[in-house]
């Protein structure tokens, strides 16, 4: 396996390590690239350019302080933040999100998201399903589904990637491919507890010598060419193409981006919260990487952002975390439009549930599965609108309840996959991508 080294980062165990690009095994439990490519070949589905960027706001973001403020509610519900006008008449969002307010015409704000499982987990946000109702082997996340149904656009770019760094609360980390198997696990180009490896005598120091690296690749190509002559070796050759291509490394390398574009996304804040060392950081550079990856051919890129589980200090934490999200997300959405990607790339931003209307004695908001919010953009969807509403205290959905499954049905439809599509599970039984959800008519 080849590991390309990057900058040092501090992770949840407080051990300084390095970002790495583990291309050989694709971080899939040792599954070989030829095996992975063989599984994709067996799928036999045609290519398309549609893709999705999913931003998971871990811990349950406070809807009342971001997109559904209640300025006329009592102070113990209203909180510290005021609403501001957006560029869509009659639509207001939080004062902490002025950049998004200027491009709300490019957003669809769902204020009536229902059906939360109530679990502190990424599971429902990346599968659309309740944790308790899984088939044998587990439900696959959307990136794995797209890897199964939509083969690689470019053999050098994995179909699905998870850019989230490891989080100490394990259920926050993505659940994986479920019954689809490791061949369809999203590629995770960062890691927290894997040792550096060596390829063909190239150690970390010598990786800095590009000429040596290219020479080694040329030698490896020649040796592989000698053995090509059957399907297995053909798949091995395809694996080598991914191994020796610069496209994935280039897409992940934001130093290649225009400095003005990088600046728009804001600076990463690895200490934005007092417990950021546990993996909950503001890494808006991941949003830029996500854009570069879908532009290069990735079908699904998932990013976890910070943490919103603020049982205490809700407003102090909000002042730190929400403006950084505002900058990174507004840059991403604007960037997609400016590059002509807004018709093909769908963006969804959400967490696992909302927060209690009433502020607790620690100036925090507790878990509230009754209603939450989602932000949607791109994908050719009809934006510049608010879907649904809550009552005067943001307790319940009073207009147009939208289920998690409805959002997934919409995403799949926008990706060119009918929501009625089924995939056989480990027993051969067909499993629907969406059980009860319907595409959101206002967006299609």
LOKE-752706 format. One line per 3 residues: number of its first residue (from 1); their letters; for each residue x, y, z of C-alpha. Coordinates in Angstrom, 2 decimals, decimal comma, m for minus. Each point is the difference from the previous one (the first is absolute). Example, Ala and Ser with C-alpha at 12.3 -4.5 7.8 and 13.67 -1.06 7.14 Angstrom:
// residues 2
1	AS	12,30/m4,50/7,80 ~ 1,37/3,44/m0,66 $
This chain:
// residues 444
1	XXX	0,00/0,00/0,00 ~ 1,17/3,54/m0,77 ~ m0,55/2,75/2,53 $
4	XXX	0,44/3,62/m1,01 ~ 0,73/2,15/2,98 ~ m1,44/3,40/0,78 $
7	XXX	m0,15/2,49/2,82 ~ 0,10/m1,02/3,63 ~ m3,27/0,12/1,94 $
10	XXX	m1,00/m0,66/3,60 ~ m2,66/m2,65/0,36 ~ m2,28/m1,22/2,75 $
13	XXX	2,70/m1,94/1,80 ~ 2,10/3,21/0,01 ~ 2,71/m1,79/m1,91 $
16	XXX	1,47/2,11/m2,83 ~ m0,24/m1,99/m3,20 ~ m0,18/0,74/m3,68 $
19	XXX	m2,81/0,24/m2,49 ~ 0,61/m2,72/m2,51 ~ m1,26/m1,19/m3,33 $
22	XXX	m0,10/m3,79/0,28 ~ m0,42/m0,97/m3,63 ~ 0,98/m3,65/0,07 $
25	XXX	m2,70/m1,51/2,18 ~ m2,48/2,89/m0,32 ~ m0,41/m0,22/3,78 $
28	XXX	m2,40/m2,91/m0,51 ~ 1,20/m2,53/2,48 ~ 2,72/m1,33/m2,28 $
31	XXX	m2,22/m0,59/m3,04 ~ 2,18/0,07/m3,11 ~ m0,60/2,50/m2,79 $
34	XXX	m0,52/m2,74/m2,62 ~ m2,74/m1,47/2,23 ~ m1,64/3,39/0,37 $
37	XXX	0,12/0,73/m3,72 ~ m1,32/m3,48/m0,77 ~ m3,02/0,66/2,20 $
40	XXX	m0,64/3,31/m1,74 ~ 0,34/m1,67/m3,40 ~ m2,62/m2,57/1,02 $
43	XXX	m2,48/2,81/0,73 ~ m0,13/0,80/m3,73 ~ m1,70/3,38/0,37 $
46	XXX	0,63/2,90/m2,39 ~ 1,84/3,15/1,00 ~ m1,46/3,43/0,71 $
49	XXX	1,36/3,25/1,41 ~ m2,53/0,54/2,79 ~ 1,38/0,19/3,54 $
52	XXX	m0,79/1,04/3,57 ~ 1,87/1,75/2,79 ~ m1,39/m0,84/3,42 $
55	XXX	1,02/2,18/2,95 ~ m0,83/m1,60/3,32 ~ m0,40/2,45/2,89 $
58	XXX	0,81/m2,38/2,84 ~ m1,91/0,05/3,23 ~ m3,24/1,67/m1,06 $
61	XXX	0,17/3,69/m1,07 ~ m2,38/2,51/1,66 ~ m2,64/0,85/m2,59 $
64	XXX	m1,27/2,94/2,11 ~ 3,41/1,67/m0,14 ~ 0,77/m0,60/m3,67 $
67	XXX	m2,91/m0,11/m2,45 ~ m3,24/0,08/2,01 ~ 0,35/2,82/2,50 $
70	XXX	m2,99/1,02/2,12 ~ 0,59/3,68/0,90 ~ m3,45/0,37/1,58 $
73	XXX	0,40/m2,96/2,37 ~ 0,86/0,46/3,69 ~ 3,70/0,55/0,74 $
76	XXX	0,44/m3,53/1,42 ~ m0,93/m1,30/m3,46 ~ 1,08/2,83/m2,29 $
79	XXX	3,63/m0,04/1,09 ~ 2,77/2,50/m0,77 ~ m0,04/0,22/m3,78 $
82	XXX	m2,12/2,16/m2,26 ~ m1,30/m0,73/m3,50 ~ 1,23/1,90/m3,05 $
85	XXX	m1,53/0,42/m3,42 ~ 1,25/m2,09/m2,90 ~ 0,01/0,73/m3,73 $
88	XXX	m3,29/m1,91/m0,23 ~ m2,85/2,30/1,05 ~ m1,68/m1,08/3,21 $
91	XXX	2,65/m2,57/0,94 ~ 2,17/0,56/3,06 ~ 2,87/m1,98/1,51 $
94	XXX	2,43/0,52/2,87 ~ 2,18/3,08/0,31 ~ 2,93/m2,42/0,28 $
97	XXX	m0,52/m1,02/m3,64 ~ 0,28/3,25/m2,02 ~ 1,81/m1,59/m2,93 $
100	XXX	m2,67/m2,65/m0,49 ~ m2,61/2,75/0,35 ~ 1,46/1,60/m3,14 $
103	XXX	m0,38/m3,21/m2,04 ~ m3,22/m1,42/1,45 ~ m1,38/0,03/m3,53 $
106	XXX	2,38/m2,93/m0,56 ~ m1,33/m1,90/3,05 ~ m3,08/m1,97/0,90 $
109	XXX	m0,60/0,16/3,74 ~ m2,01/m2,85/1,49 ~ m1,31/1,13/3,40 $
112	XXX	m2,23/m3,01/0,60 ~ 2,32/m3,03/m0,09 ~ m1,61/m2,87/1,91 $
115	XXX	0,51/m3,71/0,64 ~ 3,22/0,25/2,02 ~ 1,13/m3,20/1,65 $
118	XXX	1,18/2,06/2,98 ~ 3,44/m1,65/m0,04 ~ 3,31/1,85/0,26 $
121	XXX	1,23/m1,54/m3,22 ~ 0,73/0,73/m3,65 ~ m1,98/m3,09/m1,00 $
124	XXX	m3,32/1,58/m0,96 ~ 1,65/2,99/m1,66 ~ 1,97/m2,21/m2,41 $
127	XXX	m2,46/m2,89/m0,48 ~ m3,40/1,64/0,50 ~ m1,05/m2,94/2,19 $
130	XXX	m0,68/m0,72/3,63 ~ 2,75/m1,92/1,71 ~ m2,26/m2,75/1,33 $
133	XXX	m1,47/m1,00/m3,37 ~ 3,07/m1,30/m1,81 ~ 0,30/m3,12/m2,14 $
136	XXX	2,68/m2,59/0,64 ~ 3,40/1,59/m0,51 ~ m1,30/3,51/0,65 $
139	XXX	m1,36/2,81/m2,16 ~ 2,52/1,59/m2,37 ~ 0,70/3,71/0,03 $
142	XXX	m0,80/2,04/m3,10 ~ 3,61/0,09/m1,20 ~ 0,11/m3,80/m0,04 $
145	XXX	m3,30/m0,15/m1,88 ~ 1,36/2,35/m2,65 ~ 3,19/m2,05/m0,26 $
148	XXX	m2,19/m3,03/m0,67 ~ m2,45/1,56/m2,45 ~ 2,17/2,65/m1,62 $
151	XXX	3,51/m1,23/m0,85 ~ 2,97/2,32/m0,02 ~ m0,06/2,95/m2,36 $
154	XXX	3,79/m0,10/0,00 ~ 1,95/m3,12/0,94 ~ 2,43/2,18/1,92 $
157	XXX	m2,67/1,46/2,30 ~ m1,96/m2,20/2,45 ~ m3,77/0,35/m0,32 $
160	XXX	m0,53/0,77/3,68 ~ 2,28/1,72/2,48 ~ m0,31/0,81/3,68 $
163	XXX	2,03/3,09/0,92 ~ m1,04/0,00/3,66 ~ 2,72/m0,36/2,57 $
166	XXX	m0,44/m2,66/2,67 ~ m2,37/1,06/2,79 ~ 0,22/m1,26/3,57 $
169	XXX	m3,73/m0,76/0,20 ~ 0,15/m2,99/m2,32 ~ m3,60/0,13/m1,33 $
172	XXX	0,79/3,41/m1,50 ~ 2,39/m1,72/m2,41 ~ m1,60/m1,26/m3,21 $
175	XXX	m1,51/m3,50/0,23 ~ 1,45/m1,34/m3,26 ~ m1,30/m2,20/m2,82 $
178	XXX	m2,24/m2,32/2,04 ~ m1,20/m3,05/m1,93 ~ 1,66/1,26/m3,19 $
181	XXX	3,37/m1,04/1,38 ~ 3,44/1,54/0,22 ~ 0,34/0,36/m3,75 $
184	XXX	m2,42/2,93/0,25 ~ 1,38/1,67/3,12 ~ 0,74/3,71/m0,49 $
187	XXX	3,67/0,79/m0,36 ~ 1,27/1,86/3,06 ~ 3,16/1,95/m0,89 $
190	XXX	0,78/0,91/3,60 ~ 0,62/m2,17/3,00 ~ 0,86/0,14/3,67 $
193	XXX	1,56/m3,28/1,06 ~ 1,76/m1,62/m2,94 ~ 3,72/m0,37/m0,30 $
196	XXX	1,91/1,51/m2,89 ~ 0,82/m2,55/m2,65 ~ 2,68/m0,38/m2,64 $
199	XXX	m0,38/m0,87/m3,71 ~ 2,84/m1,60/m1,93 ~ 2,69/1,48/2,23 $
202	XXX	m1,46/3,54/m0,03 ~ m0,18/1,35/3,53 ~ m1,53/3,27/1,18 $
205	XXX	3,16/1,99/m0,65 ~ 0,41/m1,32/m3,53 ~ m3,64/0,69/m0,85 $
208	XXX	1,06/3,62/m0,17 ~ 2,20/m0,86/m2,96 ~ m2,53/0,07/m2,85 $
211	XXX	2,47/m1,29/m2,57 ~ 0,76/m3,06/2,12 ~ m3,71/m0,61/0,48 $
214	XXX	m0,72/0,21/m3,73 ~ 2,90/m2,33/m0,76 ~ m1,35/m2,55/2,44 $
217	XXX	m3,46/0,24/m1,58 ~ 1,49/m0,53/m3,47 ~ 1,79/m3,10/1,22 $
220	XXX	m3,19/m1,29/1,64 ~ m1,95/0,58/m3,22 ~ 2,51/m1,97/m2,05 $
223	XXX	m0,14/m2,95/2,37 ~ m3,81/0,03/m0,06 ~ m0,14/0,25/m3,80 $
226	XXX	1,95/m3,24/m0,26 ~ m2,75/m1,89/1,79 ~ m3,09/1,43/m1,69 $
229	XXX	m1,94/m2,56/m2,02 ~ m3,21/m0,88/1,82 ~ m2,89/1,74/1,77 $
232	XXX	1,70/m0,11/3,38 ~ 3,07/1,72/m1,32 ~ m2,16/2,52/m1,82 $
235	XXX	m1,59/0,96/3,32 ~ 3,45/0,14/1,55 ~ 1,04/2,38/m2,76 $
238	XXX	m3,01/2,19/0,71 ~ 0,93/m0,03/3,67 ~ 3,49/1,09/m0,95 $
241	XXX	m1,47/2,86/m1,99 ~ m1,67/1,29/3,14 ~ 3,16/m0,61/2,02 $
244	XXX	2,24/1,92/m2,33 ~ m2,34/2,79/m1,04 ~ 0,46/3,52/1,32 $
247	XXX	m3,68/0,89/m0,35 ~ m1,17/m1,04/3,46 ~ 2,98/1,53/1,79 $
250	XXX	m0,41/3,17/m2,08 ~ m3,72/0,24/0,81 ~ 0,75/m0,29/3,72 $
253	XXX	2,83/2,51/m0,17 ~ m1,61/3,40/0,59 ~ 3,39/1,70/m0,32 $
256	XXX	m0,61/m0,29/m3,74 ~ m3,09/2,18/0,34 ~ m0,07/3,71/m0,76 $
259	XXX	0,96/1,74/3,29 ~ m2,99/2,33/m0,35 ~ m2,36/m2,99/m0,14 $
262	XXX	1,69/m1,62/2,99 ~ m0,40/3,23/1,95 ~ m3,73/0,08/m0,70 $
265	XXX	m0,46/m3,32/1,81 ~ 1,63/1,33/3,15 ~ 2,72/m1,38/2,21 $
268	XXX	m0,27/m3,32/1,77 ~ m0,45/0,29/3,76 ~ 1,18/m3,18/1,70 $
271	XXX	m0,72/1,48/3,44 ~ m3,37/1,60/m0,65 ~ m1,53/m1,88/2,95 $
274	XXX	1,53/m0,84/3,35 ~ m0,26/m3,69/m0,91 ~ 1,14/0,29/m3,61 $
277	XXX	2,87/m2,37/0,73 ~ m2,62/m2,78/m0,02 ~ m0,47/0,50/m3,73 $
280	XXX	m2,61/2,78/m0,06 ~ 1,64/2,75/m2,01 ~ m0,88/2,71/m2,46 $
283	XXX	1,74/m1,22/m3,14 ~ m1,56/2,01/m2,80 ~ 2,93/m0,99/m2,23 $
286	XXX	m1,82/m3,35/m0,22 ~ m2,83/1,83/m1,79 ~ 2,50/1,17/m2,59 $
289	XXX	1,42/m3,51/m0,31 ~ m3,53/m1,28/m0,50 ~ m0,55/2,42/m2,89 $
292	XXX	3,32/m0,98/m1,58 ~ m0,86/m3,70/0,33 ~ m3,45/0,19/m1,60 $
295	XXX	1,49/2,13/m2,75 ~ 2,58/m2,76/m0,52 ~ m2,69/m2,70/m0,20 $
298	XXX	m0,98/m1,10/3,52 ~ m3,67/m0,86/0,40 ~ m0,39/0,50/3,74 $
301	XXX	2,16/1,92/2,47 ~ m0,94/0,14/3,67 ~ 1,37/2,48/2,52 $
304	XXX	m0,68/0,19/3,74 ~ 0,15/3,53/1,39 ~ 0,78/1,03/3,60 $
307	XXX	m2,57/m1,03/2,64 ~ m3,29/1,51/1,17 ~ m0,80/m2,04/3,11 $
310	XXX	m0,10/3,06/2,20 ~ m1,82/m0,93/3,19 ~ 1,92/2,91/1,45 $
313	XXX	1,38/3,17/m1,54 ~ m2,23/m0,20/m3,05 ~ 0,38/3,67/m0,88 $
316	XXX	3,69/0,32/0,81 ~ 0,74/m3,03/m2,16 ~ m2,38/1,17/m2,70 $
319	XXX	1,88/3,28/m0,36 ~ 3,15/m1,99/m0,77 ~ m1,28/m2,85/m2,17 $
322	XXX	m2,89/1,39/m2,03 ~ 1,83/2,94/m1,66 ~ 2,75/m2,35/m1,20 $
325	XXX	m2,63/m2,32/m1,46 ~ m1,65/3,02/m1,59 ~ 3,23/0,93/m1,76 $
328	XXX	0,96/m3,49/m1,16 ~ m3,46/m1,01/m1,16 ~ m0,73/3,25/m1,82 $
331	XXX	3,35/m0,32/m1,76 ~ m0,78/m3,57/m1,05 ~ m3,42/0,82/m1,39 $
334	XXX	1,22/3,11/m1,81 ~ 2,97/m1,93/m1,35 ~ m2,23/m2,73/m1,44 $
337	XXX	m2,13/2,60/m1,77 ~ 2,96/1,91/m1,37 ~ 1,49/m3,21/m1,40 $
340	XXX	m3,25/m1,13/m1,58 ~ m0,31/m2,97/2,33 ~ m3,23/1,06/1,68 $
343	XXX	m2,19/m2,07/m2,33 ~ 1,84/m3,25/0,66 ~ 1,28/0,27/3,59 $
346	XXX	m2,60/m0,24/2,76 ~ 0,93/1,30/3,46 ~ m1,76/m1,00/3,22 $
349	XXX	0,87/1,41/3,44 ~ m1,62/m1,36/3,17 ~ 0,37/m1,76/3,32 $
352	XXX	m1,73/m2,87/1,76 ~ m2,61/2,10/1,86 ~ m0,81/3,49/1,25 $
355	XXX	0,33/1,59/3,44 ~ m2,51/0,73/2,74 ~ m1,94/3,25/m0,29 $
358	XXX	0,56/0,77/3,67 ~ 3,50/1,00/1,06 ~ 1,26/m1,96/3,00 $
361	XXX	1,71/1,37/3,12 ~ 3,43/m0,48/m1,61 ~ m0,91/2,30/m2,89 $
364	XXX	m0,26/m3,04/m2,24 ~ m2,62/m1,78/m2,05 ~ m0,61/m3,72/0,38 $
367	XXX	m0,96/m2,69/m2,53 ~ m3,23/0,52/m1,95 ~ m0,93/m2,74/m2,51 $
370	XXX	m3,43/1,53/m0,71 ~ 1,24/2,35/m2,72 ~ 3,24/1,07/m1,63 $
373	XXX	1,19/1,78/m3,15 ~ 1,86/m0,68/m3,22 ~ 1,67/2,24/m2,56 $
376	XXX	m0,04/m1,15/m3,62 ~ 1,72/1,53/m3,01 ~ 1,09/m0,80/m3,53 $
379	XXX	m1,02/m3,11/m1,88 ~ m2,27/2,02/m2,25 ~ m2,45/0,31/2,92 $
382	XXX	m2,40/2,92/0,33 ~ 1,61/2,21/2,59 ~ m0,74/3,40/1,51 $
385	XXX	m2,78/m1,40/2,15 ~ m0,91/m1,18/3,47 ~ m1,79/m3,32/0,33 $
388	XXX	m2,09/m0,66/3,09 ~ m0,48/1,88/3,23 ~ m0,10/m0,57/3,76 $
391	XXX	m2,22/1,42/2,71 ~ 0,82/3,21/1,86 ~ 2,51/m1,74/2,28 $
394	XXX	1,62/m2,18/m2,70 ~ m1,28/m3,10/1,76 ~ m1,88/m1,81/m2,76 $
397	XXX	m0,44/0,08/m3,75 ~ m3,27/1,75/m0,80 ~ 0,35/0,20/m3,79 $
400	XXX	1,36/m2,46/m2,56 ~ 1,84/m2,57/2,14 ~ 3,00/m1,35/m1,93 $
403	XXX	1,41/m3,39/1,02 ~ 3,66/m1,00/m0,19 ~ m1,08/m2,57/m2,58 $
406	XXX	m1,60/2,72/m2,13 ~ 3,36/1,75/m0,19 ~ 1,71/m3,23/m1,06 $
409	XXX	m2,68/m0,68/m2,59 ~ 0,66/3,49/m1,38 ~ 3,77/m0,50/m0,07 $
412	XXX	m0,27/m3,35/m1,77 ~ m2,39/1,42/m2,59 ~ 2,35/2,92/m0,63 $
415	XXX	2,84/m2,49/m0,39 ~ m1,96/m1,81/m2,68 ~ m0,97/m2,96/2,19 $
418	XXX	m3,75/m0,63/0,46 ~ m0,91/m0,08/3,68 ~ m1,76/m3,33/m0,66 $
421	XXX	3,34/m1,67/m0,85 ~ 0,86/m3,15/1,96 ~ 3,31/m1,72/0,79 $
424	XXX	0,15/m3,65/1,17 ~ 1,29/m0,45/3,54 ~ 2,10/m2,89/1,30 $
427	XXX	m2,99/m2,35/m0,11 ~ m0,92/1,02/m3,55 ~ m3,03/1,91/1,20 $
430	XXX	m0,52/3,32/m1,85 ~ 0,51/3,04/2,21 ~ m1,51/3,32/m1,09 $
433	XXX	2,27/3,02/0,06 ~ m2,91/1,86/1,57 ~ m2,84/m1,77/1,77 $
436	XXX	m2,68/2,66/0,41 ~ 1,47/3,31/m1,09 ~ m1,02/1,97/m3,07 $
439	XXX	2,03/2,56/m1,95 ~ m0,74/3,50/1,28 ~ m2,27/1,41/m2,69 $
442	XXX	0,93/3,61/0,75 ~ 3,64/m0,73/m0,90 ~ m0,37/m2,15/m3,12 $
